[in-house]
């Protein structure tokens, strides 16, 4: 009877800890990807390869929540340099299935669907992945709370389907005040830390803690990409119909005017 009681207690504690970790992750997801009902920002990426050579990408992001913490629409319109100008990345984010992602290539007048298997590949030649931009579905991973300090939570995430990703686990540090993930460290199947994502600067925008400068580093091959955000606005009242295939070829110029 004592052994059964001990086992029951252990299982209950494990279940409570798992739920606590899941609640923290849920709050972090809302803080990082669902600030306001919609949003717009200008972004600039500086891509540095392992030989120190640099490239730049500039684009504007429009985002609209269909439901807070639920389905979401996003479009990324590239403006510079010339070889990516008018390229558009579109995402329809789902909570109960794989996200839908498309890339419009203006030189070919082609809409290319990005398969679920490609979501962890380079986003337009940077060290960011497609999945980094729109956010990874947290239901794809199991989480445990590894450490708690006065300022941060540290959680470990492990994929439920290890064959679907290139990492075996990752550690995410979440700021207790903003609930934003400020550092994510990825480990491969050989237990090597090979990739690091960091929030370098956080600002309050319209009452929402917002990452305005981030960096991804390739720790094995070298190289990194930094991303900076400007002209951030929330709750613009973006209409649903601009998040459509039509906007891939005919961007909604009025909503891309960063001075408004």
N, C-alpha and C positions, 0 to 999 in steps of 0.2 A: 504493500500500500504506500509506504514512504517513497519507494522508487517511482511509482506511478505519479505520486503527487509532485515529486521533483521534476519528472519529465514534463508534466503538464505545466508547471511553473516556468520551466525553460522555454517551452514552446510559446507560452503566452508572452513572455518577455521578448522573445525574438520577433513575434508578430507586432508587438507594440513598437519596438525599435524600427522595424521595417516601415511601419506606417508613419512614424516620426520622420524618417528619412524621406519618404515619399511626399509628405506635407511640405518639407523644406524645399524639395526640388520643384514642387508645384508653385510655391511662392516665387522662387527664382525665375521660373519660366514666365510667369505673369509680369514680373518686373523687367525682364530683359526683352520680351517680344510683344507685350500687350499694353504698353503705356498709352493711355488715351484710347479713344475709339478708332482713331486713324492717325496717320502721321506722314510727314514729308521731310526729307533731308538731302543735302548735297554731300557727296562723299568723294574722297580722293584716296587712291591706293598708290603706295610707293613699293614696287616689287624689286627686291635686291637679290640677285642670284649668288651662288657660292663663290663667284669670282669678283663680287662687288659691283657688277654692272646693274644699272637701275632702269626700270620702266615705270611709267605712270598710267593710271586709269582714272578717269573722272566720270561720275554718273550721279543721277538723281533717283532716289528711292521713294515710291509711293506705297503706303500700306493701309489696309482697311480691315478691321475685325468684323467678321460676320457674327461672332459671339465672343464675349470675353473669355479667354482661355480655350476657345473652340476653333472653328474653321476661320481661315484668314486668307485674304488676297494680298499679293505683293507684286509690284512691277519695278524693274530696275532699267533706267534709260541711260545709255552710255553717250557721252558727248566728246570725250577725248581719250586717246589720240585719234588720228584720222583712220587708222586701221580697224578701230572698233566703234567709230561714230555711228549712231543710229541702230546699233545692236541693242536688243531688248531681251531681258530675262523676266519671265512671268512664272509665278508660283500660285497654286491654290493649295493651301495647307489644310490637311485633315488630321483629326485626332484619332480616328478609328481605322485608318488605312494609310497606304503610302501617299505622300504628297504628289501632286501633279506639277511637273516643271517643264517649261518650254524655253527655247532660245531662238530668237529671230535673228537671222543672218542677212543683213540688207544686201550685201554683194551678190548673193544667190537668190534673194527674195524667197528665202526658205525658212519655214518654221520647223525647228528640230525638237522633237520630244526627248527629254532627258530621262532615261530609264531609272528605275529605283536602284539598279546596280551601279549607276554612275554618280549617285548623289555624294559620294565621298571621293570625288576626283576634283582636279583643280578648277577653280572658278576663274574663267577668262585669264589663264596663265599665271594666277597668283598662288600664294601658299594657303589661301582660304579655300575651303571646299564649298560646293553648292549648298551642302547641308549646314555649313556655318552661317550662311547668309540668312536663310529662312528659319533655322533652328532645327535641332534634332528632336524627333518625337520621343519624349521621355518614357513612354510606355514600352519602348524597345529595349530598355535596360532595367536591371535590378540595382537598387541602391542600399548602401549601408553607411551609417554615420560613423566615421573613423575618429574624428577629433573635434573638440569644441573649445575655442578660446574665448576670451571676453569680446573679441572683435569678429571672429569668423567661425563658420561651420566648415568642416572638411569632410566631404563624402566620397565614397568610392562607387563608381558605376561599372557594371559588367554587362556586356551584351547578352540578351536572352538567346540570340542566334549568333554564336561566335563566327560561323562561317560567312556571315553576311558583311562583316567589317574587317578592317585591317588591324584593329587594336584588340588587345585582350582585356584591358581595363583602363580606367582613367580616374584621376583624382581631381575633384572640383572644389575650389575654395570660394565660399559665398560670404559676402560682407553682411553682417547682421543688421546694420543700419539701413542700407539700401536694398538688401536681399538680391543684389546683382552678383552673378558669377564674376570674380575678378581674376581667376587663374584656373586653367584646365591643363593638366599634364597627362599625356597619352603614353601608354606602354604597349610594346608589341609582344608577340608570343615568346620572345626570348627574354622578357622582363626588362628590355631596354626602354628608357624614356626617349622617345623619338620625335615628339611634337609638343609644342607648348603654345597655348593661347592666353594672352594677357590683356586685361583692361588697364591701359596706361593713364587714362584720365577720365574722371566721372564728374559731370556737372548737373546742376538742377535746371531743368528746362520745363517751364510751365508747371512746376510742382512735381515733376517726375525725375528721379535720379536716372541719368542717361550716360551711357558710355560714349564719349566723344573722340577717343583715341585708343585704338587697340592694335595688337601685334600678334602675328603667328610666326613661329620659328620652326624651321626644320633642323632638329638637333643632330641628325646623323649626316645628312648631305651638306648642310650649311644653307644659308639663304634665309630670307624672311620677307614678310609683307606687313607694312603698317597701313592702317586705315584711319583717316580722320574725317569727322563729320562736322558740317557747318549748316547754318540756316535751318536749324531744326524747329519744326512746329508740330503741335499736336491738335487734334479735334478741329480739323479744317472743314469737316462735312463733305469729305470726298464721296462723290456719287458712285453707286455700285457699277454703273454701266461703263466706266472707264477701265475697269479691270476685266478686259475682254480680249479676244483674239484680234478684234478690229484695231485696238490700240497698239498692237505690235507694229503694224504698218503705218498707222496714223496716230502718233502720240498725242495725248491731250495737252496741247501747248499751254492753254490757260492755267492748268494745274501744275505745270512745270516751271512757272514763273516764280523764282525764288524771292522776288521782292514783295510779293503779295502776302 
